[in-house]
Amino acid sequence: MVTKKRSKPRAAKSPPRSPEIIFAVVESPEGGFEARALGHDIFTQAESFDELKAMVRDAVQCHFDEDDASRPKAILQPI
């Protein structure tokens, strides 16, 4: 009797990640600014645009548990 080997299911490869993440930036109705990443579940807000840049940088660091060299670059796009 010949037995067939069962092949293991292949793990789905994730698509290559872009070296950049675009954040749509809008003025908040309550004051300040909001930034939402396109294609990622990253959102942050701040009182000033300079503070928003720092908050986006921190949010990207928290979202991607990698070293600085391989972490995507955040691009802020006001809309």
Secondary structure as UniProt FT lines:
FT   STRAND          20..27
FT   TURN            29..30
FT   STRAND          33..37
FT   TURN            38..39
FT   STRAND          43..46
FT   HELIX           49..63
FT   TURN            68..70
FT   STRAND          73..78
//
